[in-house]
Amino acid sequence: MKTSEEMIDWLAVRMGNIFQRPLMYGGTGAGVEDWLYVYTEFWAEIVDRRDEWQTVRWQVGAEEDCGSNSFSGRYAEAHPEASEPEISAYTVAQWRKVADRLGMPVVLREAD
């Protein structure tokens, strides 16, 4: 069985992979959102900071005027002609803010 530290390391790599190739993992902006939501929440639960995660997530949402909408949903609604790569890029940018504000480790790999 893996330790919590090993799971945090795994999440850091997976988050970096999704940040760098979002559509490969999520398929759509909404799919990317789902993975980033789950992985950041899982990390917050492991490190016993779920309440802070919730607060930061809502703060970033408020800054982006999301209301009760998701990041991907808000962008798609505000930009009906947006492509999935555009929606995904916006979604990743918002979840990067969440991760950065929480100090969540993320491993970004250099391009091949």
C-alpha positions as semicolon CSV with decimal commas, in nm:
position;residue;x (nm);y (nm);z (nm)
1;M;0,000;0,000;0,000
2;K;0,123;0,350;-0,080
3;T;0,185;0,610;0,185
4;S;0,022;0,950;0,182
5;E;0,355;1,100;0,073
6;E;0,373;0,861;-0,222
7;M;0,018;0,953;-0,321
8;I;0,103;1,324;-0,302
9;D;0,402;1,262;-0,531
10;W;0,177;1,071;-0,774
11;L;-0,081;1,351;-0,771
12;A;0,192;1,612;-0,838
13;V;0,297;1,429;-1,154
14;R;-0,059;1,364;-1,268
15;M;-0,159;1,728;-1,214
16;G;0,140;1,843;-1,419
17;N;0,046;1,601;-1,696
18;I;-0,309;1,736;-1,706
19;F;-0,190;2,099;-1,693
20;Q;0,037;2,035;-1,990
21;R;-0,191;1,809;-2,200
22;P;-0,543;1,872;-2,073
23;L;-0,746;1,736;-2,361
24;M;-0,548;1,413;-2,364
25;Y;-0,679;1,348;-2,014
26;G;-1,019;1,516;-2,011
27;G;-1,134;1,508;-2,373
28;T;-1,334;1,830;-2,325
29;G;-1,308;2,140;-2,108
30;A;-1,568;1,993;-1,874
31;G;-1,377;1,664;-1,859
32;V;-1,057;1,847;-1,772
33;E;-1,247;2,030;-1,500
34;D;-1,367;1,702;-1,352
35;W;-1,016;1,558;-1,324
36;L;-0,866;1,875;-1,176
37;Y;-1,150;1,910;-0,927
38;V;-1,112;1,552;-0,808
39;Y;-0,732;1,551;-0,792
40;T;-0,706;1,883;-0,606
41;E;-0,978;1,776;-0,362
42;F;-0,807;1,440;-0,309
43;W;-0,476;1,616;-0,235
44;A;-0,652;1,852;0,008
45;E;-0,808;1,556;0,187
46;I;-0,472;1,378;0,219
47;V;-0,307;1,687;0,372
48;D;-0,613;1,767;0,587
49;R;-0,685;2,100;0,415
50;R;-1,018;2,032;0,250
51;D;-1,188;2,336;0,409
52;E;-0,910;2,561;0,280
53;W;-0,938;2,396;-0,065
54;Q;-1,310;2,474;-0,068
55;T;-1,247;2,836;0,031
56;V;-0,976;2,890;-0,230
57;R;-1,181;2,720;-0,501
58;W;-1,476;2,949;-0,429
59;Q;-1,248;3,256;-0,413
60;V;-1,106;3,189;-0,758
61;G;-1,458;3,122;-0,886
62;A;-1,577;3,453;-0,742
63;E;-1,285;3,639;-0,901
64;E;-1,386;3,489;-1,235
65;D;-1,755;3,567;-1,180
66;C;-1,853;3,200;-1,199
67;G;-2,141;3,212;-0,954
68;S;-2,237;2,848;-0,904
69;N;-2,100;2,753;-1,247
70;S;-1,776;2,561;-1,302
71;F;-1,476;2,728;-1,463
72;S;-1,530;2,542;-1,790
73;G;-1,904;2,606;-1,782
74;R;-1,859;2,975;-1,715
75;Y;-1,612;3,014;-2,001
76;A;-1,825;2,818;-2,245
77;E;-2,131;3,020;-2,148
78;A;-1,948;3,354;-2,184
79;H;-1,780;3,248;-2,510
80;P;-2,029;3,030;-2,701
81;E;-1,799;3,002;-3,003
82;A;-1,499;2,888;-2,796
83;S;-1,325;2,568;-2,896
84;E;-1,253;2,286;-2,653
85;P;-0,881;2,376;-2,649
86;E;-0,974;2,735;-2,548
87;I;-1,214;2,617;-2,279
88;S;-0,957;2,371;-2,151
89;A;-0,682;2,636;-2,141
90;Y;-0,902;2,868;-1,936
91;T;-1,003;2,583;-1,705
92;V;-0,642;2,481;-1,648
93;A;-0,545;2,843;-1,576
94;Q;-0,809;2,867;-1,303
95;W;-0,717;2,535;-1,142
96;R;-0,350;2,636;-1,152
97;K;-0,447;2,938;-0,942
98;V;-0,619;2,708;-0,694
99;A;-0,319;2,473;-0,677
100;D;-0,070;2,761;-0,651
101;R;-0,260;2,936;-0,373
102;L;-0,277;2,614;-0,176
103;G;0,090;2,537;-0,238
104;M;-0,003;2,207;-0,398
105;P;0,301;2,046;-0,555
106;V;0,278;2,006;-0,932
107;V;0,549;1,850;-1,148
108;L;0,575;2,010;-1,491
109;R;0,789;1,822;-1,740
110;E;1,002;1,984;-2,006
111;A;0,877;1,945;-2,361
112;D;1,038;1,664;-2,558
